[in-house]
C-alpha cells in the first residue's frame, strides 16, 4: 500500500511540473524568439554594411563626393537636385 501512495504522489508531482514547464515555455518562447531575431538581424546588417564598405565602387563614390568631382553629365549637383523651370524664376 505505501508503494501505491508513493507512485500516486510522484505522478501528481510529475504532472504539476510538466504543466509548469509548459506554462513557462509559453511565456518565454516569444521573448527568446524576439531577442534571437534582433541579434540575427543586427549581425546581418553589419555583414551587409561591411560588404558595402569593402566594395571598390563604394570607395570611389565616397572619394568623388568628398572632392566634389562630377559624377556624370552636369556634375554631382545634377544628380542631387533635378532642374526645374519653376526653381529658376
N, C-alpha and C positions, 0 to 999 in steps of 0.2 A: 504493500500500500504506500509506503513512503516513496518508493521509486516512481509510482504513478503521479504523485503530487509534485515531485521534482521535475518530471518531464512536462507536466502541465504548466508549472511556473516558468520553466525555460521556454516553452512555446509562446507564452504570453509576453515574456521579456523580448524574445526574438521578434515577435510581431510588432511590438511597440518601437523597437529600434529600427526596424525596417520602415515603418511609417514615418518616423522622424527623419530618416535618411532621405526618403522620397520628398518630404516637405522641404528639407534644406536644399536639395538638388533643384527643386522648382524655383527657389528664391535665388540661389547663387548662379545658376546656369546663364540667365540673361546678363548678369553683371560680368561674368567671366567672358562671355561671348563679346560684349561691348569692348572690354579692355583689350582683348586679343585682336579684335578688328581695328581698333585705334592704333595699336602698336604696328600691326601689319601695314596699314595704310601709310603711317608715317615713315616706315622703312622703305616702302615702295616709292614714295615721293622723294625721299632722299636719294635713292638709287637713280631715279629719273633725272633729278637735278644734277647729280654728279656726271651722268652720261651726257647731259646737255652742255655742261661746263667744259668737259673734256673734248667736245667737238670743235674742230678747227674752224668751221663756219661760224660758230658762236663767237670765238675769239676775234675773228676777222670783223664780224659785225660790231663787237664792242669797241675795237680799235677805231673803226670807221666812225662810229657815233661819237667817241671822245674827241677825235681830231676834227670833226665837222666836215670831213671829206664827203663829196657827193656819193650817193649810193646808187644812183640811176639817173634817168633823164630828169633834169630840174633840180637835182641835189636832194639832200636829206629832208629839207623842209617841204618839198613837194609831196613826199610820201606821208609826212606828218599831218599836213592840212591841205586837202584838195582846194584848188582855186575855185572861187565862186564869184560871179559878177556882182552879187549883192554886197559882198565884202569890200569891193573896190570903191564903192560910192561913198 
